[in-house]
């Protein structure tokens, strides 16, 4: 009769081990190297890098435009004058400097 009243020790160990594995895998799925938190962090970093890439592409386009405007094929005299005065630190006689 004593065996009929107490639950089987093997079944209790099985359920405790299954519960422990379940907790471990749940924790790993949320906070592990490939978990949900890591995924959210990677997505946020990806968006920041895409914004940085867009800003760099805009800078490259602006520099290509300036380079084209100073090329042999197309010469913007106003831009050339501005660049030369900026590099040499010179002013025209009709300009006023405000600091």
C-alpha positions as CSV (number, residue, x, y, z in Angstrom):
1,X,0.0,0.0,0.0
2,X,2.8,2.4,0.6
3,X,3.7,2.3,-3.1
4,X,0.2,3.2,-4.2
5,X,0.1,6.4,-2.2
6,X,3.3,8.2,-3.2
7,X,3.9,9.3,-6.8
8,X,6.6,7.7,-8.8
9,X,9.9,9.3,-8.3
10,X,10.9,8.9,-12.0
11,X,7.8,10.9,-13.1
12,X,8.5,13.7,-10.7
13,X,12.2,13.9,-11.9
14,X,11.0,13.9,-15.5
15,X,8.6,16.8,-15.0
16,X,11.1,18.8,-13.0
17,X,13.7,18.3,-15.7
18,X,11.2,19.1,-18.5
19,X,10.2,22.3,-16.6
20,X,13.9,23.3,-16.2
21,X,14.6,22.7,-19.9
22,X,11.6,24.8,-20.7
23,X,12.8,27.6,-18.5
24,X,16.3,27.5,-20.0
25,X,15.1,27.5,-23.6
26,X,12.6,30.3,-22.9
27,X,15.3,32.4,-21.4
28,X,17.7,31.6,-24.3
29,X,15.0,32.6,-26.8
30,X,14.5,36.0,-25.1
31,X,17.9,37.0,-23.9
32,X,20.4,34.7,-25.7
33,X,22.8,35.6,-28.5
34,X,20.1,35.0,-31.1
35,X,17.1,36.0,-28.9
36,X,14.4,38.6,-29.2
37,X,16.4,41.4,-27.4
38,X,19.4,40.9,-29.6
39,X,17.2,41.0,-32.7
40,X,15.7,44.3,-31.6
41,X,19.1,45.7,-31.0
42,X,20.4,44.6,-34.4
43,X,17.3,46.1,-36.1
44,X,17.8,49.5,-34.3
45,X,21.5,49.4,-35.3
46,X,20.6,48.6,-38.9
47,X,18.2,51.6,-39.1
48,X,20.9,53.9,-37.6
49,X,23.5,52.6,-40.2
50,X,21.0,53.1,-43.0
51,X,20.4,56.7,-41.9
52,X,24.2,57.2,-41.8
53,X,24.5,55.7,-45.3
54,X,21.9,58.0,-46.7
55,X,23.7,61.0,-45.2
56,X,27.0,59.8,-46.7
57,X,25.4,59.3,-50.1
58,X,24.0,62.8,-49.9
59,X,27.5,64.1,-49.1
60,X,29.0,62.2,-52.0
61,X,26.4,63.5,-54.4
62,X,27.1,67.1,-53.2
63,X,30.8,66.6,-53.7
64,X,30.3,65.0,-57.2
65,X,28.2,68.1,-58.1
66,X,30.9,70.5,-56.9
67,X,33.6,68.4,-58.7
68,X,31.6,68.5,-61.9
69,X,31.1,72.2,-61.6
70,X,34.8,72.7,-61.4
71,X,35.7,70.2,-64.2
72,X,37.2,71.0,-67.6
73,X,33.9,70.2,-69.3
74,X,31.8,72.5,-67.2
75,X,33.3,75.5,-65.3
76,X,31.2,77.5,-62.9
77,X,33.1,80.8,-62.6
78,X,31.3,81.9,-59.5
79,X,32.2,78.6,-57.7
80,X,35.8,78.8,-58.9
81,X,36.0,82.4,-57.6
82,X,34.5,81.5,-54.3
83,X,36.8,78.5,-53.9
84,X,39.9,80.5,-54.8
85,X,39.1,83.3,-52.4
86,X,38.4,80.8,-49.6
87,X,41.7,79.0,-50.1
88,X,43.7,82.1,-50.4
89,X,41.9,84.1,-47.7
90,X,41.3,87.0,-50.1
91,X,38.4,89.4,-50.4
92,X,37.0,91.5,-53.2
93,X,37.0,95.3,-52.6
94,X,33.2,95.4,-52.4
95,X,32.9,92.7,-49.8
96,X,32.3,93.2,-46.0
97,X,33.5,90.6,-43.5
98,X,31.3,89.9,-40.5
99,X,32.8,87.8,-37.7
